[in-house]
Amino acid sequence: MNPLLDNTTLFSLMRTLQNARKIVIMGHRGPDGDALGAALGWAEYLQGLGKSAIVVMPNPFPDFLRWLPNSEKVVFYDHKRDVARHLIEGTDLICMLDFNSLHRLQEMGDVVANSKAERLMIDHHLSPDTTCAQTIISHPEMSSTSELVFRLIYQLGGYETMTTQGASALYCGMMTDTGGFTYNSNNREIYFIISELLSKGIDKDDIYRKVYNTYSESRLRLMGYVLSNMTVYPDCNSALITLTKAEQSKFNYIKGDSEGFVNIPLSIKNVCFSCFLREDTEKPMIKISLRSVGTFPCN
């Protein structure tokens, strides 16, 4: 596997980690499998170095990720603001995973901005805000931030001590951010990484079942309802699906129930672009999800 960092950047990262005793790791608001998997995998590595590493998220992750080892230890800013603020203000290093700008944290972003701690960004999204962290490890060509974290741990010499729990978290992140390795996953080194994670004793089939086959009956009926109201634009090779707050209430919606919906229209012949508009249940806003296949870029 090709090294991710050059020697100068690698040694700089090693010094940053060595100098930090207390570390807070965080992902974006509305954490998905990649944000949570990367954070938990990175936290385990840092704890193995003797660091105090705590994961703080702006708000809870979907129920289908609650099986992930150590996910019960995650602190949610929305639920425990004083605790989260105390952790962020008292830490030596803030690790920002799977987001490229502080605005992705919403209210928690102000707390991070005011913290005196050094900040490290590890992310795979385009156009990172270079002003929000002293150290930025940005690789948009990577399938996921979890893949990026694995590569960092590997290059830092932490693979040998990686546990099954840490490997499961990173695999979950890679799997969910590629739709079960059905898109953005043509790099052959991804499958070398999967092989290395399997060597740590993960059960990839069980992980798939826990993520994709443990939904409620209401979620399945919601999916059918959304798809029955889908609009397809053949001339534009595109499809649109929507979900209002009232419709979510009708189907007893819980966080994560619409995960993956945006990918479904891409199974239609000749559709290469899908858009999903969902009215947020917590804030007065419309959440937009975009997906594409082939050579058509969402951005």
Secondary structure in CASP SS format (residue, H / E / C, confidence):
PFRMAT SS
TARGET T0000
AUTHOR 0000-0000-0000
METHOD secondary structure of the structure
MODEL  1
M C 1.00
N C 1.00
P C 1.00
L C 1.00
L C 1.00
D C 1.00
N H 1.00
T H 1.00
T H 1.00
L H 1.00
F H 1.00
S H 1.00
L H 1.00
M H 1.00
R H 1.00
T H 1.00
L H 1.00
Q H 1.00
N H 1.00
A C 1.00
R C 1.00
K E 1.00
I E 1.00
V E 1.00
I E 1.00
M E 1.00
G C 1.00
H C 1.00
R C 1.00
G C 1.00
P C 1.00
D C 1.00
G H 1.00
D H 1.00
A H 1.00
L H 1.00
G H 1.00
A H 1.00
A H 1.00
L H 1.00
G H 1.00
W H 1.00
A H 1.00
E H 1.00
Y H 1.00
L H 1.00
Q H 1.00
G H 1.00
L C 1.00
G C 1.00
K C 1.00
S E 1.00
A E 1.00
I E 1.00
V E 1.00
V E 1.00
M E 1.00
P C 1.00
N C 1.00
P C 1.00
F C 1.00
P C 1.00
D H 1.00
F H 1.00
L H 1.00
R C 1.00
W C 1.00
L C 1.00
P C 1.00
N C 1.00
S H 1.00
E H 1.00
K H 1.00
V C 1.00
V E 1.00
F E 1.00
Y C 1.00
D C 1.00
H C 1.00
K C 1.00
R H 1.00
D H 1.00
V H 1.00
A H 1.00
R H 1.00
H H 1.00
L H 1.00
I H 1.00
E H 1.00
G C 1.00
T C 1.00
D C 1.00
L E 1.00
I E 1.00
C E 1.00
M E 1.00
L E 1.00
D C 1.00
F C 1.00
N C 1.00
S C 1.00
L H 1.00
H H 1.00
R H 1.00
L H 1.00
Q C 1.00
E H 1.00
M H 1.00
G H 1.00
D H 1.00
V H 1.00
V H 1.00
A H 1.00
N H 1.00
S C 1.00
K C 1.00
A C 1.00
E E 1.00
R E 1.00
L E 1.00
M E 1.00
I E 1.00
D E 1.00
H C 1.00
H C 1.00
L C 1.00
S C 1.00
P C 1.00
D C 1.00
T C 1.00
T C 1.00
C C 1.00
A C 1.00
Q C 1.00
T E 1.00
I E 1.00
I E 1.00
S E 1.00
H C 1.00
P C 1.00
E C 1.00
M C 1.00
S C 1.00
S C 1.00
T H 1.00
S H 1.00
E H 1.00
L H 1.00
V H 1.00
F H 1.00
R H 1.00
L H 1.00
I H 1.00
Y H 1.00
Q H 1.00
L C 1.00
G C 1.00
G C 1.00
Y C 1.00
E C 1.00
T C 1.00
M C 1.00
T C 1.00
T H 1.00
Q H 1.00
G H 1.00
A H 1.00
S H 1.00
A H 1.00
L H 1.00
Y H 1.00
C H 1.00
G H 1.00
M H 1.00
M H 1.00
T H 1.00
D C 1.00
T C 1.00
G C 1.00
G C 1.00
F C 1.00
T C 1.00
Y C 1.00
N C 1.00
S C 1.00
N C 1.00
N C 1.00
R H 1.00
E H 1.00
I H 1.00
Y H 1.00
F H 1.00
I H 1.00
I H 1.00
S H 1.00
E H 1.00
L H 1.00
L H 1.00
S C 1.00
K C 1.00
G C 1.00
I C 1.00
D C 1.00
K H 1.00
D H 1.00
D H 1.00
I H 1.00
Y H 1.00
R H 1.00
K H 1.00
V H 1.00
Y H 1.00
N C 1.00
T C 1.00
Y C 1.00
S C 1.00
E H 1.00
S H 1.00
R H 1.00
L H 1.00
R H 1.00
L H 1.00
M H 1.00
G H 1.00
Y H 1.00
V H 1.00
L H 1.00
S H 1.00
N C 1.00
M C 1.00
T E 1.00
V E 1.00
Y E 1.00
P H 1.00
D H 1.00
C H 1.00
N C 1.00
S E 1.00
A E 1.00
L E 1.00
I E 1.00
T E 1.00
L E 1.00
T C 1.00
K H 1.00
A H 1.00
E H 1.00
Q H 1.00
S H 1.00
K H 1.00
F C 1.00
N C 1.00
Y C 1.00
I C 1.00
K C 1.00
G C 1.00
D C 1.00
S C 1.00
E C 1.00
G C 1.00
F H 1.00
V H 1.00
N H 1.00
I H 1.00
P H 1.00
L H 1.00
S H 1.00
I C 1.00
K C 1.00
N C 1.00
V C 1.00
C C 1.00
F E 1.00
S E 1.00
C E 1.00
F E 1.00
L E 1.00
R E 1.00
E E 1.00
D C 1.00
T C 1.00
E C 1.00
K C 1.00
P C 1.00
M C 1.00
I E 1.00
K E 1.00
I E 1.00
S E 1.00
L E 1.00
R E 1.00
S E 1.00
V C 1.00
G C 1.00
T C 1.00
F C 1.00
P C 1.00
C C 1.00
N C 1.00
END
